[in-house]
Amino acid sequence: YVRRHLLHCGKWRRKDECPRHLCQGRLYLRPSSVPVLPEGYAGLVYARSGLAIKHGIGLLNSVGVIDSDYRGEICVGVINQLKEPYTIQPFERIAQMVIQPVALPELVEVDELDDTDRGAGGFGSTGKK
């Protein structure tokens, strides 16, 4: 995990010594280390836009969430979404993490939900008039 400038998001780098070839639809889990996050913060792991747009390299779960109390190994699930193979080079930056505050409200259990304009409207229900 590296950060080149105070204003830059941190980025994961591949540290192994040999290139990793990704064919279409192939998965690669990149183990990495992560800084210990303070309570009330989370690390959000995103794909790098240049890799995604130019080469179809993305993250399997779109955004990874790292909780502040997690202390295990972090793996970044990378997938090639295009037909052309892509080679991840050693020390290439493959993902980026934004550390941000997380609201931790006290939740209240209720017996019934109140009514709203949306109601139980699901996928696509708010985009139509």
C-alpha positions in Angstrom: 0.0 0.0 0.0 1.6 3.3 -1.1 0.7 6.9 -1.2 2.8 9.3 -3.3 1.3 12.6 -2.2 -0.9 13.8 0.7 -3.8 14.4 -1.7 -3.6 11.0 -3.5 -5.5 8.0 -2.5 -3.4 5.0 -1.6 -2.9 2.3 -4.2 -2.2 -1.4 -3.9 0.9 -2.7 -5.7 1.7 -6.2 -6.8 4.8 -7.2 -5.0 5.6 -10.6 -6.4 8.5 -10.8 -8.8 7.0 -12.4 -11.9 4.3 -11.0 -14.2 0.7 -12.3 -13.8 -1.2 -13.0 -17.0 -5.0 -12.5 -16.9 -7.1 -14.0 -19.7 -10.7 -13.0 -20.2 -12.9 -13.9 -17.1 -9.9 -15.0 -15.1 -9.6 -14.0 -11.4 -6.5 -13.0 -9.5 -6.5 -12.5 -5.8 -3.7 -10.2 -4.8 -2.8 -10.5 -1.1 -1.7 -7.2 0.4 -1.1 -5.4 3.6 -3.2 -2.5 4.8 -2.7 0.2 7.4 -4.6 -0.2 10.7 -7.7 1.9 10.4 -8.9 4.0 13.4 -12.3 3.2 14.9 -15.1 5.0 13.1 -13.3 4.7 9.7 -13.4 2.2 6.8 -11.2 1.5 3.8 -13.1 1.4 0.5 -11.2 -0.4 -2.2 -11.9 0.7 -5.8 -10.6 -0.3 -9.2 -8.2 2.0 -10.9 -10.1 3.8 -13.7 -7.2 3.7 -16.2 -6.9 -0.1 -15.9 -10.7 -0.5 -16.1 -11.2 1.8 -19.1 -8.1 0.9 -21.1 -7.8 -2.8 -20.3 -11.1 -4.0 -18.7 -9.4 -4.8 -15.4 -11.8 -4.4 -12.6 -12.6 -5.7 -9.1 -15.0 -8.6 -8.6 -17.1 -7.0 -6.0 -16.9 -3.4 -7.5 -16.0 -1.9 -4.1 -14.3 -3.7 -1.2 -15.0 -2.6 2.3 -12.4 -3.0 5.1 -13.7 -2.5 8.6 -11.5 -0.8 11.2 -11.4 -3.9 13.4 -10.3 -6.3 10.7 -6.7 -7.6 11.2 -6.4 -10.4 8.6 -4.8 -10.5 5.2 -6.4 -8.3 2.6 -6.9 -9.8 -0.9 -7.9 -7.7 -3.9 -10.0 -9.7 -6.3 -9.1 -8.6 -9.8 -10.8 -9.8 -13.0 -10.1 -9.3 -16.8 -13.5 -8.3 -18.4 -12.2 -8.1 -22.0 -11.1 -10.8 -24.5 -7.5 -9.5 -24.7 -5.2 -10.9 -22.1 -3.6 -8.4 -19.7 -0.3 -8.8 -17.9 0.0 -7.3 -14.4 3.6 -6.4 -13.9 5.4 -6.5 -10.6 4.9 -3.3 -8.5 2.0 -2.3 -10.8 -0.7 -0.4 -9.0 -3.9 -2.5 -9.3 -6.4 -0.9 -6.9 -6.9 2.1 -4.7 -8.3 2.6 -1.2 -10.1 5.6 0.2 -10.2 5.9 4.0 -13.3 7.7 5.2 -15.4 8.2 8.3 -18.3 5.8 8.7 -21.5 6.8 10.5 -22.2 4.4 13.4 -25.7 5.4 14.5 -27.6 3.6 17.2 -30.2 1.5 15.5 -33.7 1.1 16.9 -35.7 -2.1 16.3 -39.4 -1.5 15.4 -42.5 -3.7 15.0 -43.8 -1.8 12.0 -42.3 0.5 9.3 -43.7 3.9 8.7 -45.1 4.8 5.2 -43.0 6.8 2.7 -43.7 8.0 -0.8 -41.4 5.2 -2.2 -43.0 2.5 -0.1 -41.7 -0.9 -1.1 -40.8 0.2 -4.7 -37.6 -1.7 -5.7 -35.2 -1.6 -8.6 -35.8 1.4 -11.0 -38.9 2.6 -9.0 -37.4 6.0 -8.2 -36.3 6.8 -11.8 -39.8 7.0 -13.2 -42.5 9.6 -12.7 
